[in-house]
Amino acid sequence: MSTQQQLTELLTAALQPAHLEVINESHMHGTPTDDSHFKLVIVSESFAGQRLLQRHRSVNKVVAELLAGPIHALALHTYSPEEWQELGKVPASPACRGGSQLN
């Protein structure tokens, strides 16, 4: 099972998201065949009333084993359903500024 599939299954089971996007951005970091860089967009009722740090901690706890292994970078975008309704789109990722890319 791919890292992307593992992330999807773990987050779906733990957070029961109303919306979940697991975006593999490894190709943007000079590792096109690697599953090491991901952007997560998670909309969950469990985030309502939580601060950003609390949300990130809850996600990191769910995926801790993957963070200790194949995942090198994980961008988290966590929203309550109300916040997501206001935003309505996935934030763009910045260009890679390091890693294995040549300057």
Backbone hydrogen bonds in HBPLUS format (Angstrom, degrees):
<---DONOR---> <-ACCEPTOR-->    atom                        ^
c    i                          cat <-CA-CA->   ^        H-A-AA   ^      H-
h    n   atom  resd res      DA  || num        DHA   H-A  angle D-A-AA Bond
n    s   type  num  typ     dist DA aas  dist angle  dist       angle   num
A0006-GLN N   A0002-SER O   2.97 MM   4  6.29 157.2  2.02 149.9 156.7     1
A0007-LEU N   A0003-THR O   2.90 MM   4  6.13 162.9  1.93 153.2 157.1     2
A0008-THR N   A0004-GLN O   3.04 MM   4  6.26 163.1  2.07 146.3 150.9     3
A0009-GLU N   A0005-GLN O   2.96 MM   4  6.19 167.1  1.98 153.7 156.4     4
A0010-LEU N   A0006-GLN O   2.93 MM   4  6.07 172.2  1.94 157.5 159.9     5
A0011-LEU N   A0007-LEU O   2.95 MM   4  6.00 171.7  1.96 155.8 158.6     6
A0012-THR N   A0008-THR O   2.97 MM   4  5.94 155.8  2.03 145.9 153.2     7
A0013-ALA N   A0009-GLU O   3.06 MM   4  6.14 165.5  2.08 149.0 152.8     8
A0014-ALA N   A0010-LEU O   3.03 MM   4  6.15 160.1  2.07 148.1 153.9     9
A0015-LEU N   A0011-LEU O   2.90 MM   4  5.62 163.6  1.92 144.3 149.6    10
A0016-GLN N   A0012-THR O   3.08 MM   4  4.91 140.6  2.24 123.8 130.9    11
A0018-ALA N   A0043-VAL O   2.70 MM  25  5.53 144.5  1.82 150.8 162.4    12
A0019-HIS N   A0043-VAL O   3.43 MM  24  4.99 155.8  2.49 132.3 132.6    13
A0043-VAL N   A0019-HIS O   2.87 MM  24  4.99 160.6  1.90 159.0 155.7    14
A0021-GLU N   A0041-VAL O   2.89 MM  20  4.99 150.4  1.97 142.3 149.5    15
A0041-VAL N   A0021-GLU O   2.94 MM  20  4.99 158.4  1.98 144.6 150.1    16
A0023-ILE N   A0039-LYS O   2.88 MM  16  5.08 175.0  1.88 162.5 160.8    17
A0039-LYS N   A0023-ILE O   2.86 MM  16  5.08 154.9  1.92 144.3 152.8    18
A0025-GLU N   A0037-HIS O   2.76 MM  12  5.22 150.6  1.85 138.8 145.9    19
A0028-MET N   A0025-GLU O   3.00 MM   3  5.51 151.7  2.08 114.3 122.6    20
A0029-HIS N   A0026-SER O   2.96 MM   3  5.36 162.8  1.99 117.1 122.0    21
A0031-THR N   A0026-SER O   3.27 MM   5  5.28 154.2  2.34 150.2 144.1    22
A0034-ASP N   A0031-THR O   3.10 MM   3  5.27 162.2  2.13 113.0 118.4    23
A0072-HIS N   A0036-SER O   2.72 MM  36  5.01 154.3  1.78 129.3 138.4    24
A0073-ALA N   A0036-SER O   3.03 MM  37  6.44 162.8  2.06 158.3 159.7    25
A0038-PHE N   A0073-ALA O   3.01 MM  35  6.35 161.3  2.05 146.1 150.4    26
A0075-ALA N   A0038-PHE O   2.86 MM  37  6.30 165.4  1.88 155.5 158.7    27
A0040-LEU N   A0075-ALA O   2.78 MM  35  6.08 170.2  1.79 174.5 174.8    28
A0077-HIS N   A0040-LEU O   2.86 MM  37  5.95 140.4  2.02 153.3 166.1    29
A0042-ILE N   A0077-HIS O   2.88 MM  35  6.27 163.7  1.91 161.2 166.3    30
A0079-TYR N   A0042-ILE O   2.86 MM  37  6.23 160.1  1.90 163.7 167.9    31
A0044-SER N   A0079-TYR O   3.01 MM  35  6.51 152.5  2.09 167.0 168.8    32
A0047-PHE N   A0044-SER O   3.08 MM   3  5.63 163.4  2.11 113.4 118.5    33
A0048-ALA N   A0045-GLU O   3.08 MM   3  5.51 160.1  2.12 113.8 119.9    34
A0050-GLN N   A0047-PHE O   2.99 MM   3  5.31 164.4  2.02 133.0 133.0    35
A0054-GLN N   A0051-ARG O   3.08 MM   3  5.33 117.6  2.49 103.2 117.9    36
A0055-ARG N   A0051-ARG O   3.09 MM   4  6.43 157.1  2.14 155.2 162.0    37
A0056-HIS N   A0052-LEU O   2.96 MM   4  6.23 165.4  1.98 157.8 161.2    38
A0057-ARG N   A0053-LEU O   2.93 MM   4  6.09 157.8  1.98 147.9 154.2    39
A0058-SER N   A0054-GLN O   3.03 MM   4  6.24 155.0  2.10 144.3 150.7    40
A0059-VAL N   A0055-ARG O   3.06 MM   4  6.39 155.2  2.13 150.1 156.7    41
A0060-ASN N   A0056-HIS O   2.84 MM   4  6.01 170.8  1.85 155.2 158.2    42
A0061-LYS N   A0057-ARG O   2.93 MM   4  6.03 150.1  2.02 145.3 152.8    43
A0062-VAL N   A0058-SER O   3.30 MM   4  6.49 151.9  2.39 137.4 143.6    44
A0062-VAL N   A0059-VAL O   3.05 MM   3  5.21 117.8  2.45 100.1 115.0    45
A0063-VAL N   A0059-VAL O   3.12 MM   4  6.44 152.5  2.20 153.6 161.3    46
A0066-LEU N   A0063-VAL O   3.00 MM   3  5.43 121.2  2.36 110.4 124.6    47
A0067-LEU N   A0063-VAL O   3.00 MM   4  6.29 151.1  2.09 154.2 163.3    48
A0068-ALA N   A0064-ALA O   3.04 MM   4  6.27 137.3  2.23 143.9 154.8    49
A0069-GLY N   A0066-LEU O   3.09 MM   3  4.96 148.3  2.20  95.3 105.1    50
A0071-ILE N   A0066-LEU O   3.07 MM   5  5.80 165.1  2.09 156.7 154.5    51
A0084-TRP N   A0080-SER O   2.99 MM   4  6.22 161.4  2.03 158.6 163.9    52
A0085-GLN N   A0081-PRO O   2.99 MM   4  6.13 152.4  2.07 143.0 150.3    53
A0086-GLU N   A0082-GLU O   3.20 MM   4  6.48 149.9  2.29 142.9 149.9    54
A0087-LEU N   A0083-GLU O   2.96 MM   4  6.24 156.3  2.02 148.4 155.3    55
A0088-GLY N   A0084-TRP O   2.63 MM   4  5.43 148.6  1.72 149.4 158.6    56
A0101-GLN N   A0098-GLY O   3.42 MM   3  5.99 162.8  2.45 132.7 132.0    57
